[in-house]
Amino acid sequence: MSKKEQHSFSSVLSINPYKGTYVSAVSNFLNETTTAIYSKEQYVISYLNTKSFINSHIAVSKNIPEEDLYDAIYNKAYDELGLDQAIMYQIQYIETFNALDEDNRNFHVFIIDPMVVDETFKNAVEKVKYIDYIIPSPLLLKSLYSKDLIESGGVHCFVYFQENDTFITIYNEKNFIYTKSINYSFLQMHERFCEIYGEMVEYDDFINFLSNEDLKTTDSPYKTHVIKLYKEIFSNINDILTYVKRALDIDKIECIYIDTQLKSQTKLDEMAEVELSIKGSSFDFDYGLETGEVHIDHLHSLMYLYTTLPEKDRYECNFTTYHRPPKFTKRDSGRAIMLAAASLVLAFLYPASYWTLTYAQSLQYKLLEDEYRSVHNIKITREATIKNREADKAKVSTLLAEQQQEYIDKKNTLVKIHDVKVNYPMKAELLHRLTRDLNKYDVRLESALYSEAQESKKSSSQIKELKLGLVSSNDKKITDLIKYLTRAYEGRFHFEIDEISYEKETKLYFGELKVNLL
């Protein structure tokens, strides 16, 4: 907030709307509270999880006047992103500067359905009545650079685990360039852990392990399965970073800052450094705040830092619809009461006061009438402009449809070529590997049949299946082979065999092994 606003409030209240936690900040001391209430002396701030909003990049012409900029971005967002025309989305944006694009201004846009905002903050608003600022959580990280908590430049990646969301955010030269929500919130991690562990574990036990056990020293039976889970997460993060580096033309990521909402004994930054080959660090920055012995979610600290920054040093992107009540003199009811009081006083004064009031009302009417004419003229002009642009849009849409059809035709041709060049050699390589494993367990291959089928009418994904006819002199060799294949190719192929039959004449065992490509 600005300096003027800073001096207007005695405290800052930050809200995590997803867990219903409130942290009050007074004189750089943070204290978690369960008794958050309405107070006109406190500044209230909260955030939106990454999975709650749509984030994209939009470019508009530099010729668009500043007063028409929001309308241009709003209309282009609906056109380019295919937004539902029946929903009045809330759209906020921040400008990025691209020296290579001389004709356009570039913006990161953040789009959210108002129903999501209402549902997310329903409980909080019942307690505190208003929220001054609601910001997308990745933009809070700008505070680290503005406060010089991170002084170095280059490309930095931030990963933060929460109960309802885990996000990856990338800053380049201290500016936001990318964010994405990944499917590894604590709730999702718990579900995946239970799948890996093979039995149901209470969520509280799982969270307690992540918070209080160090994977280096613990003897818990959960240890190896949690390590496997983290390796899966880091593999997913690595895939995302590989895509981002290629898409945004990034040569190197200098550092990855990784942490969790929990107070964790395990050094995730050390694991990240090993798994991703990127320098790792935690979120334990010197915020200059006092929290006592209680662990405070890092996002609460970042929200407090954000409120202390001037507008020029932070991203302005406010989704709040819960504005604080205006001053009495600025409310319609307040103005009406003041006018009534003034009228009552004037009624007992010299009758000339009535003439003055009549003159003031006629003057106000004249001003409103002039303003109406001006607004009406602007309305007519804009309606004409809209009609012209709709005609231009229809022409461009026709041309776009033709180009899209041409693109689809070329794409289908390239897909067929790719399928021939890549998939067939891949199938041959798979068959070669499996044949080698068959020989290792003294199992012969009687037949091999590959097939592809669509999973369902509504789904576009395909089921790829390889059927192998197995022959062996001992059924144990076949079962040992299947156990080995299941371990060796876990996560890549699914192996299934319905039965192993025995033929008395040849004294051989036969079975059909189904290999599904995941």
N, C-alpha and C positions, 0 to 999 in steps of 0.2 A: 504494500500500500504506500501511498505517498507520505511525505513527512507530516503533512497536515492531518492525514487520517491517523498516522501513528499516535499523535498526541491526543486524538479524540477518544481513544479507547484505553481502558485500564488493563485489559487482558485479551488473549487470543485463545479461542476454543477450536481445536482441530478434531475432525470427526472421521472415523472409519465406518462408513455406513453399512459395510458388508458384515462386520462383526459386532456393530453397535457399541464401539468403544469411543470414549471421549477423553481428550487430553487438554488440560487447561495450562496455559503458559503465562506466567507473571514474572517479569524481571529476569528472563532467561532461565527460569526454573520450570521444568515440565512435571506435571503431576496428573496421573490418570484418575478420572473421577467417574462415579456412577450417578451423580446427582446433577447432570447438566440441565440447566433451566434457562428460560428466556431472561436476557438482561441486555438493555440498550447500551451498556458500557463495555460489552465484549464484541470483538471482531470474530466472526465464525467462518471457517474455511473447511472444505472437504474436497474429495477427488473422485474420479470415475476410473474404474478398472479398464484395462486395455481391451478386454473382450466385450465391453459395453458399447463401444463406438466403432464407427468405420473411419479408417484413416487412409487418405489418398493424396496424390499430387495433382494440382491443376495449374495450367498456365493460361493467362488472359492477356489480351493486347495492352500495350503500354498507352494506347490512345484513349482508353476508357477513363473518363473523369473520376476523380476520387469519390464523388457523391454517388456514382452509379456502380462503384466497385463491388459492393456487397451483392447487389442484384445480379451482376454479371457472374460472380462466383456461384451464387445460389442456383441460377439457371443452368450453368455449365455442369455443376455437380449432378443435377437431376438428369441431364442429357447424357453425360459421359459415363456415369456410374449406374445408370438404369434404376434410379430410386423409384419407389412406389409413389405414384402421383397422388394417391389418396391420403398420404401421410405428410403432415407439415413438419418435416425434420428440423431440428435445431442444428445449425451449421455455424461453426467458428473456424477461424483460419489464422495462420501465422505466415509471414512472408519470408521466403528464402531468396538469396541473391545468386544468380547464375550469370557469370560474366560472358559465357558463351552464347547466351540467348539475348540478342540485342533488341528483339522485337516484342518480347513478352515479359510480363511479371509472373513470377512463380510462387506458388503458395502450397503449404501443407494444410489440408482441410480435415476437420474433425466433425463427424456427422453422427447424430444420435436421435433415436426415436423419443419424443417427449414422454411417452408412456413408461419407458425404461427409467428415465429420471424420476418420475413420480413414484414408481414402485420402489426404487432404490432408497429414496430419501424420505419415504412416508413416515417411518418411525422417528427419524431424527427431527423432522419438522414439527411433529406433535410436541416435542420437548422444548426445542429452542426457538420455534416460530419462524425464524428466518435464517438464511445462509448467504453470507455476503459473496462468497466465491466458491465455485465448483470447477476444478481444473482437471484435464486428463493427466493421470499419474505420471506418464513419461516426461511431461514438460516440467515437473517439479525438479528434475535433475539439473536443470539450468542453474539452479541456486548454487550448486557445488562449484560452478565456474565463476559465477558472479561474486561469490564470497571468497574466491581464490583457495577453496579447499582442494581443488584440483588445478594445479598451475600449468601443467604440461599441455601441449597441443597434440595434434595427431588424431587418430581414430580410436575411440573408446567404446567398449561394449558394456552394458549394464544388464545384469540378470537378477531378478528379485522374486523370491518364492513367497506366495501368500496362501491363505486358506482357500480363497475363492478364485485366485488367478495367479499366473506366473507370466511375467513379461520379459521380453528382450528389447532393449532400446539401444540405439547407436547414435553417438554424437561425433561429428567430424569438425575439428578446429573449434570446439566449444559450442557448436550449433547442432540442433536436432536434425536428423536426416531419416530415421527409420524406427519403427516399433512394431512388435508383433506379440500376440498372446500365444503361449504354447500350452498344450494339454497336460501340464504337470503341476497343477495346484496341489496343495496338501491333500485335498479330498480325492483328487484323481490319482495322486501318488499312492494313497492308501489302497485304493481299488487295485492298482497295478501290483503293489507289493503283495497283496493277498493272492493274486493270481500266480505270482512267482513263488511265493512261499508254499502254496498248495493247500492252505486252509485259512479260515476267517480269523482275523486278528482284530480286536477292538480298536477303534480309531484313537481313543485316548492312550492306549498302550503304544500304538505306533508313533503318535506325536511325542509322548514321553521319551521314547527311545531316541528320536531325532534331536530332542532338546538336550537330553542329559547324558547321552552315551557318545564317547569318542570312538569312531570306527577303528582307530589305530590300536586302542588298548582294550576294548570291550571283549568279553567272552560270550556275549549273548548269541543264541541260535539265530537271531535275526541278521547278524552281521553280514554274512556272505550274500544274503538275498538283498539287503539294502545296498551293498556295493554294486551288485548286478543292476539294481534299479538306477543308481546314479550313473553308471556307465551307459545305460540306455538313454538317460536324459542328456548326457553330454554328447552322445552320438547324434541325437536329434538337434541339439544346439549347433554342433559342428556342420550339419547339413544346411541349416539356416544361414550360418555365417558364410559358408561357401557360396550359397546363392546370392547373398547380399553383396559380397565382394565382387562377384561377377556382374551383377545387375547395376551396381553403383560405381563400378570401376575403382574399387578400393584395392590398393596393393597390400596393405598390412594393417592389422589391428594391433595397436600398441599395448593395450591393457584391457583385461576383463575384470570388472568389479561385480562380485557375486555375493549375495547374502540372502537371509531369510527373515521372515516376520518373527520367527522364534529366536530365542537365545540358544545358539547351537554350539556344542562342544567340538564338533567335527569342523575342520578347516576346509570349507568348500573351495576357497580360493586356491589352496594347494592342490586339491583334486583337479580343479579346472586347469591349472597350469600344466599338470601332467597329461591330462586327457586331450587338451586342445592345443598344447604347445604355444600358449599365449601367456604372458606375464599376468598373474592373478593378484587380486587384492579384495579385501572385504569392504563393507560399508561403514567401518568404524572410523569415520572422519571426525576431526576435532570441530564439532558443531559449535562449541562454546556454550553449551547448555548443561544444566545440572538436572539429573534425573534421580538422584539417590541410588538406592539399591535395586529399584524396580527396572526391569528391562522395558524400554519404550520402543515401539515399532519405528523403524527408521523413517517411514513415510510421515509420521507425526513431526519428527524433527525437520524434515524437508519442508513441510507445510508451514511451520513456524518461520523458517528462514525465508520462505517465499513472501510472507507478509511484511518482512522487514526491508524488502528490496524496493528501490524506486522503479517506476514503470519502464524506464529505458533499459534496465538491467534484467528484465524478466520477460517471459512470454505472456502476452495478454490473450487469454482464451477462457472466457467465463461462461459456463453453461447454467448458471443459477437462474431460477425463476421465482426464488423465494426472497424477494428484496425486503430490506428492513423498512419499517413504517416511516414515511416522510415526517418532517417536522410539522408541528401543529399548524403553523402559518402557511404550509405548502399543501395541506390537505384540503379537499373540496369542502368537507364539513367544517374545518377550521375557518376557512375563508367565509363560509356562509354565516357562522356564528359571529365572526368579527364584523361582517357587513351588517348583520342584524343589530349588533350592539351600537355600531356607529350610527345606524339609522335611528335607533331609539334616542341616542344623545341629540342627534340633529333635530329630531322631532320637537324637542323642548327648547331649541335655540331659535334664533331669528328666522322667520319663514324663508329668507333668502337661501337658507341651506337646502331647501327643497328644490329651488331652481338650480343650484349647483349640482345636486345629485342627478336631476333630470338631464342637465347638460352633459355630465360625465357618462351617463348611460347612453345618450344619443351618440356621443363621441366613440364609446366602445362599440356600439352597433355599427357605426361607420367604418371603424377599423376592421371589424370582423367581416363586414361586407366586402371591403377591399381585399382582405386576405382570401376570402372565398373565391373572388374572381381570379386572383393569381393562381390559386390551387387548381381551379377548374381549367384554366388555360394549360397548365402543366399536364393535367390529366388527359386532355384532348390530344396534346402533342405526343404523349407517351403511348396512348392507344394507337395512334397512327404509326408510330415507330414499331410497336409490337406487331401490327398487321404486316408491315413490310418485312420484318425479320422472320415472321412465321412463313411468309411466302419464300424467302430465301432458304429457310430451314427445310421446306418441303423439297426444293430443288436439290439441296445438298444431300438430303436423306435418300432421294432416288439414286443419286450418283454413288452414295455410300453403299447402298444395297447391292448395286452392280459390282462394286469393288470387293465387297465382302463375299459375294458368290464366287468371283474369280479367285479370291484368296482361299476359299474353302476347297475349290476344285484343285488348286495347286497343292494345298496342304494334304488332301487325300492322296494325291499322287506321291508326294514325298513320304507319307506314312507307309504306303505300300512298298516303296523302295527301301525304306528303313527296315521294314519287317523282313524283307528278303535278305538284306545285308547283315542285320544284327541278330534277329530272332533265330533264324535257322542255324547259324554257327553256334549260338548259345545253347540250342537244344542238343546239338552234336557234342558240345563240350560236356554238358550235363550227363549225357548217356555214357560218355567216355569215363567220367569220374565214377559213376555208379557201377560200371562194368569192372573197373579196377577194384572197387570195394567188394564186389561179388567174388572175384578171384581170391581176395584175401581170406574170405570165409568159406572157400571151396563150395560156392553156390553157382550153378550154371544158369545162363539166361536162355530161356526157351523162346520167348517172343517179346516184342516191344511195340506198344501202340500209343501214339500221342494224339490228344484231342483237345479241342477248345469249345466251350459252350458258354452262352450268356447266362449270368447268374439268375436273372429274373427279367420279366418284361419291362418292369419299371426301372431296372438298374442297367447302366451301360457297361459295368465291369464284367470281365470274362473269367470263367473257371478254366485254368490250364491244367490238364491232367495227363500223366504218363503212366501207362499200365505195363508192368514188367512181369512176364511169366517166369517163375523161379522153379528150379529143379535141384534137389539135393538128396544125398543118400541118408541124411540125418535131419530130422525136423528141428533139432537144437541148433544146427548151423544156421537155419533160416531165422529162427527167433533171435539168435545172437547178432546176426546181420542187421535185423530191424532195430534192435536196441542201439547198436553202434550208429546206424544212420540217423536215428532220432536225436542222439546226442550231438553228432558231428554237424548236422545241418539244421539245428534248432533255430527257429526264426526265419528260415529261408524256404523250407519245404515241410509239408505235412505228409507223413507216411501212414498208410492204413492197409491192413490185410484182413480179409473176412475169415478165411479158414485155410488150413493146411491139410491137404488130402493125401492119402497113401494108396499106392497102386501095388497090389500084391504080385502081379506078374513081373513087373520090372524091379520091385522092391525099392521104389523111389518115392520121394515126397514132393508134392506139387503145391504151389500157391501163387496167387496173383496179387502182386504188391502195387498199390495205387500211390502215386507220388503227385501231390498237389503243389503247384508253384504258388507261393504266397506273394 
